[in-house]
Amino acid sequence: MRLMPPIFILLFLAATGGHSLSARADGASIRTLGKYSRIEIPALPSTAVTATGGGEKIQLRLERSQDLSRVDTAALTDSRVREVKIRADRPGEALVDIRLKGPGADFFAWAQADPPAIVVDVWEVAPAPRKLAAAKPAVKREVSREPASRPETPEETVVEPITREGSVIPKFVVPMPALVLQGGKVEVPSRLNVEDHWAFNPGRSSIPDDEAFNFALKLYGEKKFGLALRTVDLLERDHPATKHRHELRLLRAFALKKLSEEQKAPILLEQADKILQELVVTKDDAGRALPFQKTLLTYFTMKEYQAGVPLRAAEMVEALIRVTDVADPEYLKLQMILADLYVKLRRPRAAERIFRYIEEKHGSHPLAAEAAYRTADLLATEGNYVRVVEEGDKALKKYPAHRKARP
C-alpha cells in the first residue's frame, strides 16, 4: 500500500537612507527613496510577472492580472522614471512599459504577497571608471614667441572603485546555505531512527495476551528480533482482537527494520515501511488516529526531505504541520524545513513569509535570528540587492551575534 500524503556579484553599496516622496494613482504608486525608486502596481495574489529590458526601457508582462485599464499612470514619474504605460495584452494579461530618464539604471521586479502588488525597484548604476589614455612620446616642436591663451580643460573625473568594505551584502550567503540536520545551530527533526521515538505500553495484567506482548517486548529489547517476530506471529494468531494489535504491528515493523540493518537486507526494510505506511492511516475503534501517527508521519516526511524530493516532501511537511501544535518544540523547525523546500521549489515569496512569521511572531526563539538572516540570503539569491540592504541591515542590528554562528 502506497502512502499518499494528506496534503538564491553585483554589489549595491549604498544603504537606502534619505527622505521618501511618494505619489499614488488609483492603487499604483511610486516612491522616490535615497538611492532608488519603487513602483507598485496593484495585482491579485495569483499574479505572476516577467520582466525584460534595461537601460532606458523596462517591460513587465503580468499574467493572471486584474483589470488595470482604469489605473491612472500620469503621476507615476520622478527623477528616474519618465513615464509608465499600462495596456491590456490578452484577457487576464497586461503589459507595463516603463521609460527611464537615463540609460545608467538597473532594476528588479517581483510579486509582493501582502498587500498583493507588482513591485519594481529602479536604481542608478555607477558609471565605469574612465581609462586614461596612455601618454604619447614627446615630439619636439618649435615654440611660438607670441603669447597665446591656454585653453581651459575640464578636470578629469575620478571614479572610486567599488569595494566590498562596509557593504551589508557580503555578509549574507549566496546561494542559500543548507539547513543543518544534525549538530548545528539549525537542528531540524530527524526521525529516520523512528524506533527510538516511541515507548511501547506494556501489558499490566496476567491475561495471556498481556503476557505474550510483554514477552515479545522483552525479546525485542534483548535484540532477539527474529524471536520477537515469531512471538508476534503467535500472539496475532491466537488473540487477533487483542488490545495490543496496533502496537503489535508497530513492533513487527521495528523488528523487521532492525533485522534489515543486521542482515543488510533492503527487502526487510521495505516490508517494515509498508506496515508503517498502513499504520499512518489506520484509526482506532473510536475512529481516532493512532497515538504514534505523528511519529510515523515525521519519519516518512524526513525520509522524503533527506532523499531530495522537494515537491513530495513539501506536501508531507505541510500535512505534518497541520497536526502539530504551535507550542510543540518541533513546530518552528518544521516551518524552517518547509521554507527550505519552498526555496528549492522556486517559491521565494512563500519561503519569505515563513521566515518573517518566525522572526516577527517568535522573536525570542533560537530560530528567529536564522530566519531573519535567511530572508536576506533569499533576496541575495534573487539579485534583489536593494532589499538585501534593507533586510540585511535590520537582521545585523537585531541579531548581531548570530553572524558568527553561521556557516
Backbone hydrogen bonds, N-H to C=O, Kabsch-Sander energy under -0.5 kcal/mol:
donor,donor_aa,acceptor,acceptor_aa,energy
4,M,2,R,-0.6
7,I,5,P,-2.0
11,L,9,I,-0.7
12,F,10,L,-0.6
13,L,11,L,-0.8
17,G,15,A,-1.4
21,L,32,T,-1.6
23,A,30,I,-2.2
25,A,28,A,-4.3
28,A,25,A,-2.0
29,S,40,E,-2.3
30,I,23,A,-2.4
31,R,38,R,-2.4
32,T,21,L,-3.3
33,L,31,R,-0.8
33,L,36,Y,-2.5
34,G,17,G,-0.7
37,S,122,V,-2.8
38,R,31,R,-2.6
39,I,37,S,-0.5
39,I,120,V,-2.9
40,E,29,S,-2.7
41,I,118,I,-2.5
43,A,116,P,-1.2
47,T,44,L,-1.7
48,A,63,E,-1.9
50,T,61,R,-1.8
52,T,59,Q,-2.5
54,G,57,K,-3.3
55,G,105,A,-1.0
56,E,54,G,-0.7
57,K,54,G,-1.6
58,I,98,I,-2.4
59,Q,52,T,-2.6
60,L,96,V,-2.6
61,R,50,T,-2.7
62,L,60,L,-0.6
62,L,94,A,-3.1
63,E,48,A,-2.6
63,E,61,R,-0.5
64,R,92,G,-0.6
65,S,92,G,-3.1
68,L,66,Q,-0.6
71,V,68,L,-1.4
72,D,70,R,-0.5
73,T,71,V,-0.7
76,L,73,T,-1.5
77,T,75,A,-2.1
78,D,81,V,-1.8
82,R,80,R,-0.5
82,R,99,R,-2.5
83,E,99,R,-1.6
85,K,97,D,-2.7
87,R,95,L,-2.5
89,D,90,R,-0.6
89,D,93,E,-1.7
93,E,90,R,-2.9
94,A,62,L,-1.8
95,L,87,R,-3.2
96,V,60,L,-2.6
97,D,85,K,-2.9
97,D,95,L,-0.5
98,I,58,I,-3.2
98,I,96,V,-0.5
99,R,83,E,-2.6
100,L,56,E,-3.1
101,K,80,R,-2.7
105,A,103,P,-2.0
106,D,123,W,-2.8
108,F,121,D,-1.8
110,W,119,V,-2.2
112,Q,110,W,-0.7
112,Q,117,A,-3.3
117,A,112,Q,-1.6
118,I,41,I,-2.9
119,V,110,W,-2.8
119,V,117,A,-0.6
120,V,39,I,-2.7
121,D,108,F,-2.9
122,V,37,S,-2.8
123,W,106,D,-2.5
124,E,35,K,-0.7
125,V,104,G,-2.0
159,V,157,T,-0.6
160,E,158,V,-0.6
167,S,164,R,-1.8
171,K,168,V,-1.3
172,F,169,I,-2.1
181,L,179,L,-0.6
187,E,185,K,-0.6
188,V,181,L,-0.5
191,R,189,P,-0.5
194,V,192,L,-0.8
196,D,193,N,-2.1
197,H,194,V,-2.0
198,W,195,E,-0.6
200,F,198,W,-0.6
210,D,207,I,-0.6
211,E,207,I,-2.2
212,A,208,P,-2.7
213,F,209,D,-2.2
214,N,210,D,-2.5
215,F,211,E,-2.1
216,A,212,A,-2.2
217,L,213,F,-2.2
218,K,214,N,-2.1
219,L,215,F,-2.3
220,Y,216,A,-2.2
221,G,217,L,-2.5
222,E,218,K,-1.6
223,K,220,Y,-1.6
224,K,219,L,-2.9
225,F,223,K,-1.1
228,A,224,K,-2.3
229,L,225,F,-2.2
230,R,226,G,-2.0
231,T,227,L,-2.3
232,V,228,A,-2.1
233,D,229,L,-2.3
234,L,230,R,-2.1
235,L,231,T,-2.5
236,E,232,V,-2.6
237,R,233,D,-1.8
238,D,234,L,-2.8
239,H,235,L,-2.6
242,T,239,H,-1.8
245,R,242,T,-1.8
248,L,244,H,-2.6
249,R,245,R,-1.6
250,L,246,H,-1.8
251,L,247,E,-2.9
252,R,248,L,-2.6
253,A,249,R,-2.2
254,F,250,L,-2.4
255,A,251,L,-2.6
256,L,252,R,-2.5
257,K,253,A,-2.3
258,K,254,F,-2.3
259,L,255,A,-2.5
260,S,256,L,-2.3
261,E,257,K,-1.6
262,E,258,K,-2.3
263,Q,259,L,-3.1
264,K,260,S,-0.9
265,A,260,S,-1.5
268,L,265,A,-1.4
269,L,265,A,-1.0
270,E,266,P,-2.1
271,Q,267,I,-1.9
272,A,268,L,-2.3
273,D,269,L,-2.8
274,K,270,E,-2.0
275,I,271,Q,-1.8
276,L,272,A,-2.3
277,Q,273,D,-2.6
278,E,274,K,-1.9
279,L,275,I,-2.0
280,V,276,L,-1.5
281,V,277,Q,-0.8
281,V,278,E,-0.6
282,T,279,L,-0.7
284,D,288,R,-2.8
287,G,284,D,-2.1
290,L,282,T,-1.0
293,Q,290,L,-2.2
296,L,292,F,-2.1
297,L,293,Q,-2.9
298,T,294,K,-2.5
299,Y,295,T,-1.8
300,F,296,L,-2.3
301,T,297,L,-2.3
302,M,298,T,-2.6
303,K,299,Y,-1.7
304,E,300,F,-2.0
305,Y,301,T,-2.4
306,Q,302,M,-2.7
307,A,303,K,-1.4
308,G,305,Y,-1.0
309,V,304,E,-1.9
313,A,309,V,-2.5
314,A,310,P,-2.7
315,E,311,L,-1.9
316,M,312,R,-2.1
317,V,313,A,-2.7
318,E,314,A,-2.5
319,A,315,E,-1.9
320,L,316,M,-2.4
321,I,317,V,-2.7
322,R,318,E,-1.6
323,V,319,A,-0.8
323,V,320,L,-0.7
324,T,321,I,-1.5
328,D,325,D,-1.8
331,Y,328,D,-2.0
334,L,330,E,-2.3
335,Q,331,Y,-1.8
336,M,332,L,-2.1
337,I,333,K,-2.1
338,L,334,L,-2.5
339,A,335,Q,-2.4
340,D,336,M,-2.2
341,L,337,I,-2.3
342,Y,338,L,-2.5
343,V,339,A,-2.0
344,K,340,D,-1.8
345,L,341,L,-2.0
346,R,343,V,-1.5
347,R,342,Y,-3.0
351,A,347,R,-1.8
352,E,348,P,-2.7
353,R,349,R,-2.2
354,I,350,A,-1.4
355,F,351,A,-2.3
356,R,352,E,-2.6
357,Y,353,R,-2.2
358,I,354,I,-2.5
359,E,355,F,-2.3
360,E,356,R,-3.1
361,K,357,Y,-2.6
362,H,357,Y,-0.5
362,H,358,I,-1.4
365,H,362,H,-1.9
368,A,365,H,-1.9
369,A,365,H,-0.5
370,E,366,P,-0.5
371,A,367,L,-2.3
372,A,368,A,-2.2
373,Y,369,A,-2.2
374,R,370,E,-2.7
375,T,371,A,-1.4
376,A,372,A,-1.2
377,D,373,Y,-2.3
378,L,374,R,-2.7
379,L,375,T,-1.9
380,A,376,A,-2.1
381,T,377,D,-1.9
382,E,378,L,-1.2
383,G,8,F,-0.5
383,G,379,L,-0.5
383,G,380,A,-0.9
384,N,379,L,-2.2
385,Y,383,G,-1.8
388,V,384,N,-1.6
389,V,385,Y,-1.9
390,E,386,V,-1.6
391,E,387,R,-3.3
392,G,388,V,-2.8
393,D,389,V,-1.9
394,K,390,E,-1.6
395,A,391,E,-2.5
396,L,392,G,-2.6
397,K,393,D,-1.9
398,K,394,K,-2.3
399,Y,395,A,-2.9
402,H,399,Y,-0.9
403,R,400,P,-0.7
404,K,401,A,-0.9
405,A,401,A,-0.5
405,A,402,H,-0.8
406,R,402,H,-0.5
406,R,403,R,-1.0
